[in-house]
Amino acid sequence: MDLSDLVIFRTVVETGGITKAAARLNRVQSNVTARMKKLEDGLGAELFSRHGRGLKLAPAGEVLLPYAERLLDLADEAREAVGGGGLGGVLRLGAMESTAAVRLPVPLAEFHRRHPEITLELKTGLTQPLIGQVLRGEIDAALVAEPVTDARLEAHPIFVEDLVVAMPAGASAPKGECLTLLVFQSGCSYRKTLEDWVTARGAIPDRIIEMSSYHAMLGCVAAGMGIALVPASLIDLCPGRSSLRLVPLDGESGRVRTLLVWRGSAPRARMRALTEVLLGGAPPAGR
């Protein structure tokens, strides 16, 4: 069983078809088809069945997938161990925008100081898309909001965020009225929390406006356009603080942990180094 065939197999599963898998892997479709046929012949089983225009895992494919992921993870660990512990190369980190803006400048500066041999790349996004990128191997790790339930991911708590509802100054708490919600697009973990908070107060989310940054969101709140849910730690970066009324969320919904997630049954050397810096110098317990 060739590891490169398993990489192609996993990519076909993730993309749902030969065409998309070939595009991601920069291969021609005929090559991907031939490699999957070779893998099926070697195993003596059909791994996929046709599902409309795409492919669906056959029972044998369902059995193979977790083994393929474990074998590929072990191969990565072996390369790092043989290569001197895995410190070096590129570490691709994803983070929510608020986390990148407020929480990361100091620890990432410390990470660069301690590990100049590692090139760290940072990209921002929403929780669910970031998780998907980790699972597909497009980034190595991500800082996302809980909950994270995918069994393929390791998760370590890093930060705790207190959430507040930002309203225009002078606005009263919503009760039985129609409201405009200023949110990120679907995939943001805070979006549903805000919708639930509004509904629990008998108000109606009459209009939902999707925005691309917290600064734009808070500027629109200050202008009286609607309400938004944001981490309290972000408010100090907002120049229009005096134009906002902040309402803390009560109970568990008001405190959300930010988790560092990565793929694999055990963290690698670079994950250990990153986790230690994010935790302020303490190594990850039991990891």
Steps between C-alpha positions, in 0.01 A plus 500: 500500500663825378472804729454728200197292399358554848553876465303494175231278656457741793484799265231337287300435818541860620412661167227253401626432150787429263492840329528705819760262644712533186479881519608507866786257439609666172462171315312406185168320557614187319791464743272526805258249348783258420649525851161431660450200270846373598415537870169319457667218307767464769239479775259289300208726585301789353565816701249736336154492351352758263278762668354737244793683347727420792630199687382349826702272725409135462504282816861396433596866461339582836719232658817619326467874574597501873790263428619728219490804727693321775763374255549847351526658845757241606700563182508872580613430855773268374632765260514754779669261744766402246544864400601607849180539694295705259624846600546684175307556181168678466224500762166612355272637772139610464319724749175686546535869423443610861759251627757613244445867584491483881661179621777411257739797451701440820517117495582488129782747551629270778459197272717666233760586765517143633474319167653706218544177304120470459324716243154574637219593260176644642161521334169609651157351451188365667490199730335242273697585184824496703417156639436379147837633386676317784323175410594540133863571587489853356618643833679325785301634793235757585372703792122458497204536734357198678336258463720281281363149469683339206683194633781550248611818675707557811388809692665694780337796684706817461291810574164582659288774345222691676231585246297821496211622288592838353208741454481870414548720807163571664330193353291285733527122529293340223158370592234405247638717222653450159876534490777521245786262577850581379688171463764313308393252235391146585781309670550756777437339838386829656225555244265232632571611858373849414194362320415283803551795738261718301238226467513423874396859567195477279653720232507417131818502287321692226807570289844340491789688344822307439822695545867418453670663800436590863608859447236548230245318715560717808502815289156408367377427854621843616313656207176335616477245221453191721652284772794259501663238723873551558776392741535758778878503447444655158315806627815683613613503137180674389536880469123553539471336844297793643236443231433144613295337772641160603282227646690195637356158427400303806593140579709261296410663168677816616839334542646314205834323485730545203657166410814420308410208273718284282466173317653175615511267795793684661640852476818548309804695612384825342156460663669457837710810444200708392276379784767575759537859379123558478462378858762746619787260541330194653531182292172327410413259781515136406574575138 
